[in-house]
């Protein structure tokens, strides 16, 4: 059934579906970023915080932010293509 939908789906519908999926992924990454920021703040607020854990979380947060920026740029480009062509 899904294969049939792919064969009959228009390019515009396919791009809209990809954009919707990208928006969900961006939201997931934003939520994860906020969770990591909260965890970092929590650890930093403890007496004698675990600097190794904090450093690892900060590194993960930076990678996540870079991915988020890339995803947002890709989505913006896709939405421009959709606007111009659909």
Secondary structure, DSSP 8 states (H G I E B T S, - for coil): -HHHHHHH--HHHHHHHHHHHHHHHHHHHHHHHHHHHHHHHHHHTSTT--HHHHHHHHHHHHHHHHHHHHHHHHHHHHHHHHHHH-
